[in-house]
Amino acid sequence: MSTTPRPTDSDAGTLAVDAAFVTERLRGFIADGVRKVGFERVVVALSGGVDSSVVTALAVLSLGAGNVVAVFMPYRSSDPQSRVDALAVCDSLGISARVIDITPQVDAYFVRFPDADRTRRGNKMARERMSILYDLSMAERALVLGTSNKTELLLGYGTLFGDMASALNPIGDLYKTQLYAVARHLDLPQSVLSKPPSADLWAGQTDEDELGMRYAVVDQVLHLLVDERRSRAEVIALGFDATDVDRIVSRVQGSQYKRRPPVIAKLSNRTIDREFRYPRDWGR
């Protein structure tokens, strides 16, 4: 297991956030976003990682423990510690987790494709989990909350129609390193704060190993490129490695299709997502 320490407030530098303000703002976002479309409850995939733990805690704070359906969905290769951490989060919030093992349905599918690589299998797991969440959304009349942070969304580090899907996403404008300050403010279990971030799609997987860079570096570069609109040359002049910057830029550009609705061929005067661009609450 990686011994790289998790980010602290000082690691964030210019990305430091007022955790109390962010928490209150997101509490209102969830409560308003859920209720104005006629719902009272939410369902969230709780993996035991910091992203889903923060979202679950915010949901409980916003809507009350009785209105939050937390679902832990392990696969046979999942790290047993993930279950321990997910249940610890639920205990700290006064809710119960629903545990649904996805192994039977995932393995049944790949019996027909035994040569599928681990990325393909990981994508199937992510989409299987989201399929379960949306089934429970119908059964429980509960909106699906998203758990993808700003870093993941910008890098395309997620599965389209899998973990990137949701009705509302409260943390999509928070970089990964910023989430730790919010998690500490919410008093989440220390085990969640200290473990290496991982999608837990196969044994030993960590986000930073896959990315080949620390989140502390990635977030600073993304902030400069996206939020401050700095050029590649400006970012490199600030001391960041050119290879790292180019890899980040390439990932952002290459994953743009994941960050927008499906492109619709224009045939009428008011095509959806072109001329017809009303907010989600249009007509209410």
Steps between C-alpha positions, in 0.01 A plus 500: 500500500620848418644697791450837330328721757157633417476871423480750784367854488853630446548271199212675324681835487293724276233229498425536871127521569280624782361159593221639716378728220525223240310259724216746554485590131484134395245420768272756341581379149393145582186597692385744232596279205318197638183667623435736211453202266257332739728261690594468866754218492832416334699187425880500493767240426716488811838341429682596819711755313515870579283615206198281569539542875487880470194481274323262739576723798378809315181318404428405861568856609269633226208259509526302823621144557164347412510646150840365396539154344869405508596199291829310522555281191812282525650269241691187603834674442406808703724590793334375822603828664256684271210325668639579844537868409157526337329350804703728730375802306141378533544444874638852543199643314234289669389318183508141376673389182339270248758248381446361150771270363539557125722193446227263371372724222842628393652150487196361318552758225874440459458124472428588136807726474777324698775698326367841610775711660470657844407844367204356313399305810539810715274701270238225518517506881454877508198482269354206688514702820329797336232271357427382854489857629246604239288193574501598867427857395173376353422264787573757771391811307843645567728707276848367427777718643829515310842447657738616224726788603632780275838332448341178377253680276768714336734205444221270386606269781171319528260277309243667276152390612669331793640691797474825301119475477265673745202731537689744725871531566590704809879457476564547128652846554740387773845371415608176664739670741230745606269216602726403788442832675124448468533140619690613809239767569229232478698290750514191280688192629879532494533180297314668214725806516828312511470227238621541139217597260387204292209402275551150649433331166786252542737397776766759584360770273565862599404816313843658524676190367270498199539872440873487556479826698399616846163671534674793668684567173211418267261732683739793498559462126129463426420805711752708307386376160124497558413747775772756435514434126879493495678381186715188489812716488390701803436188705837352411668832582354469851712189552277211394648218295424541129428130454248503785331812365474349150356177637238692696407718202472192280267328745275804533475543124450131434215462748285797396234263363444369854411845633211590274164350402489285185534714187166516319480543123319826421180461296254752652492865600551425870732208551559380855833621642542750218214749491296333776732552797268559795619396846393167646206659686345655185121505517473460878 
